[in-house]
């Protein structure tokens, strides 16, 4: 029997580490990259062993940033607030708070990715000490340079060793991203081919446009929904996640600008805004952004024959409702006729059921001396057919209940 040789074992390990990569879109990594580029602290939430650390390593290599890992739960509060060092004359010079070696190393490098791991296992005293580091980038008397980015990782309390809920002040300083594994990626990776994600790129031609769009979106929503400016959750667990405050709305505005400049997908944008102000306010912001791109009803009424309507059903419905509402506010025969033309365009290019309610409402706005336009015949047939289908579906449902 051949005795075990560490040289042969090293050869076997080298074969196991010899893997290939392939390009693959990764919305999670794209959202993380944009948040890091926006210079916002990010907190990755996920079960143990699903690749949070591997994602950070890949991101640091792609951005050419040195990675510094600090396990928050094994440190004392003084490791983040600074260790007091008594000088020759503390009565006149004071007692400086000396930073730990990892902070000095980051300051010397001038740039880097600081990874605060196991954040949910850090006791409340350590979390309190982290507040200044996360928000002001200060460790003791040392200020970290602008080239340092901060990313943390945490396990849900149910799967964390001696886990704690995050304090609301600390939680509100992070962009919270839920991290999950992809079954197909894991299988292909174990088979020897791991994904290589392409990172988003900012378009220098769209920077000013992106900032203006983000400001209009956030300010427009908060102007009509002032209750969303600050809403501290009542539930303790929810306080440890994303929730709306002036600070988190400022972060959301910054992320919308970065996502717009990068031309990112709606999925990535949704991750970012919901991870900053919470699911409910985040979805309201996304809906408000959708409405910002809708055509003005007055423009459609001015040129109904050339009306361009959105493809998405919910957006198309909102446009048609807006056109009818514009006629209701200023009912005039030419505007009423133009609205029927717009509805006719919608019938030609989309599902007829979206026209039913606007057509019924528009018909009710007719004045006795207004002639019925010729285009209404096609719409009347579509409305009648749609209503017959609804009645048939209702009869089937009633039969099943019987």
KAJOLIN-V906441 format. One record per pair of residues at least 12 apart in sequence whose C-alpha atoms are under 7 Angstrom apart, sorted by the first residue. I is the first residue (numbers start at 1). GAP is how many residues later the second one is. Records with the same first field share a line. If there is no record, write none. Layout:
I = GAP + GAP
//
This chain:
19 = 173 + 174
20 = 172 + 173 + 174
21 = 172 + 173 + 174 + 175
22 = 171 + 172 + 173 + 174
23 = 172 + 173 + 174
24 = 171 + 172 + 173
25 = 172 + 173
26 = 171
27 = 241
30 = 169 + 170 + 238
31 = 237 + 240 + 241
33 = 166
34 = 224 + 225
35 = 220
36 = 113
38 = 216 + 217 + 220
39 = 110
41 = 93 + 109 + 110 + 133 + 134
42 = 108 + 109 + 110 + 132 + 133 + 134
43 = 108 + 109 + 110 + 131 + 132 + 133 + 134
44 = 108 + 109 + 110 + 132 + 133 + 134 + 135
45 = 108 + 109 + 110 + 111 + 132 + 133 + 134
46 = 108 + 109 + 110 + 132 + 133 + 134
47 = 108 + 109 + 112
48 = 107
50 = 130 + 131
60 = 53
65 = 46 + 47 + 48
66 = 46 + 47
67 = 45 + 46 + 47
68 = 45 + 46 + 47
69 = 45 + 46 + 47 + 48
70 = 45 + 46 + 47
71 = 45 + 46 + 47
72 = 44 + 45 + 46 + 47 + 50
73 = 45 + 46 + 48 + 49
76 = 50
77 = 48 + 49 + 52
79 = 21
80 = 49 + 50 + 59 + 60
81 = 48 + 58 + 59
82 = 15 + 16 + 17 + 57 + 58
83 = 14 + 15 + 16
84 = 12 + 13 + 14
85 = 12 + 13
96 = 45
97 = 43 + 44
98 = 42 + 43
99 = 40 + 41 + 42 + 43
103 = 36
107 = 37 + 38
110 = 35 + 37
111 = 34 + 36 + 37
112 = 35 + 36 + 37
113 = 35 + 36 + 37
114 = 34 + 35 + 36 + 37
115 = 35 + 36 + 37
116 = 35 + 36 + 37
117 = 35 + 36 + 37
118 = 35 + 36 + 37
119 = 33 + 34 + 35
120 = 34 + 35 + 37 + 40 + 43 + 44 + 45 + 46
121 = 39 + 40 + 41 + 42 + 43
122 = 42
123 = 41
127 = 43
131 = 39
135 = 38
165 = 72 + 75
166 = 74
167 = 73
168 = 71 + 72
171 = 69 + 70 + 71
172 = 70 + 71 + 76
175 = 100 + 101
176 = 65 + 66 + 99 + 100
177 = 94 + 98
200 = 62
201 = 61
202 = 59 + 60
203 = 58 + 59
206 = 55
207 = 54
210 = 47 + 50 + 51
211 = 46
214 = 39 + 42 + 43
215 = 38
217 = 71 + 72
218 = 35 + 67
221 = 64 + 67
228 = 16 + 53
229 = 15 + 16 + 17
230 = 14 + 15 + 16
231 = 12 + 13 + 14
242 = 33 + 34 + 35 + 36
243 = 33 + 34 + 35
244 = 33 + 34
248 = 28 + 29
249 = 28
251 = 25
252 = 21 + 24
255 = 17
294 = 25
297 = 25 + 26 + 29
301 = 34 + 37 + 38
304 = 34 + 37 + 38
305 = 36
307 = 35
317 = 37
320 = 38
321 = 37
323 = 16
324 = 15 + 34 + 38
328 = 37
333 = 37
337 = 36
340 = 35 + 36
341 = 34
343 = 12
344 = 31 + 35
352 = 30
353 = 33
356 = 27
//
